[in-house]
Amino acid sequence: MGVSYEEERGKYATKVKYPFSSARKRMSVVVEHRGENCLFIKGASEMVLRSCEEWLNHETNKVEPITEPFRRHIEDCITEMAAKSLRTLCLGYKKLSPRDDFAVRDEKGVYEVEKSRIVLVAIVGVRDNPRQEVP
């Protein structure tokens, strides 16, 4: 897209990092963005999608509620990508409020702040090509 991710990343101070783990199946960062604290999250689509309550409509640039029919449509898209041997990732964000809890986490290490009010930005399919060292 002609944008240096290093330059973009350098524009924002990371306040909190929740690293990826196989148990969590997601990673998140909290940054100050346009004067607000925001959580940006990416991870296994079936896990992160559960936390999404709204989605960013790219045609209108407005955030809209995720209805049950739309959720089923998204899940069908994920299934289609998986059938094509694509690993799917869910990308989202959340504007944080003072009441959000940054310390409490469940037995898998997923923090409460990651579990609700996420705005779905995209589901992407990634092809993992076999590594040469794998027979």
DANOR-V106010 format. One record per backbone hydrogen bond with DSSP energy under -1.0 kcal/mol. NH is the residue of the N-H (numbers start at 1). CO is the residue of the C=O. E is the energy in kcal/mol with one decimal. If there is no record, write none. Layout:
nh=NH co=CO e=E
nh=NH co=CO e=E
This chain:
nh=8 co=4 e=-2.2
nh=9 co=5 e=-2.8
nh=10 co=6 e=-1.8
nh=11 co=8 e=-1.2
nh=12 co=9 e=-1.2
nh=15 co=30 e=-3.5
nh=16 co=30 e=-1.3
nh=18 co=28 e=-3.2
nh=25 co=21 e=-3.0
nh=27 co=42 e=-2.5
nh=28 co=18 e=-2.4
nh=29 co=40 e=-2.1
nh=30 co=16 e=-2.7
nh=31 co=38 e=-2.5
nh=33 co=36 e=-3.6
nh=36 co=33 e=-1.5
nh=38 co=31 e=-3.1
nh=39 co=94 e=-2.8
nh=40 co=29 e=-2.8
nh=41 co=92 e=-2.5
nh=42 co=27 e=-2.2
nh=43 co=90 e=-1.4
nh=44 co=25 e=-2.1
nh=45 co=88 e=-1.2
nh=47 co=44 e=-1.3
nh=48 co=44 e=-2.6
nh=49 co=45 e=-2.3
nh=51 co=48 e=-1.7
nh=52 co=49 e=-1.3
nh=53 co=118 e=-1.9
nh=54 co=118 e=-1.4
nh=55 co=64 e=-2.8
nh=56 co=120 e=-2.9
nh=57 co=62 e=-2.9
nh=61 co=57 e=-2.3
nh=64 co=55 e=-2.8
nh=66 co=53 e=-2.3
nh=71 co=67 e=-2.7
nh=72 co=68 e=-2.4
nh=73 co=69 e=-1.9
nh=74 co=70 e=-2.5
nh=75 co=71 e=-2.6
nh=76 co=72 e=-2.4
nh=77 co=73 e=-2.2
nh=78 co=74 e=-2.3
nh=79 co=75 e=-2.3
nh=80 co=76 e=-2.4
nh=81 co=77 e=-2.3
nh=82 co=78 e=-2.6
nh=83 co=79 e=-2.1
nh=85 co=82 e=-1.8
nh=86 co=81 e=-2.1
nh=87 co=126 e=-3.1
nh=89 co=124 e=-2.4
nh=90 co=43 e=-2.9
nh=91 co=122 e=-2.9
nh=92 co=41 e=-2.4
nh=93 co=119 e=-1.7
nh=94 co=39 e=-1.8
nh=96 co=37 e=-3.0
nh=100 co=97 e=-1.7
nh=106 co=110 e=-2.1
nh=109 co=106 e=-1.6
nh=112 co=104 e=-2.5
nh=114 co=111 e=-1.8
nh=115 co=112 e=-1.8
nh=118 co=51 e=-2.0
nh=119 co=93 e=-3.4
nh=120 co=54 e=-3.1
nh=121 co=91 e=-3.1
nh=122 co=91 e=-1.6
nh=124 co=89 e=-2.6
nh=126 co=87 e=-3.1
nh=134 co=131 e=-1.7
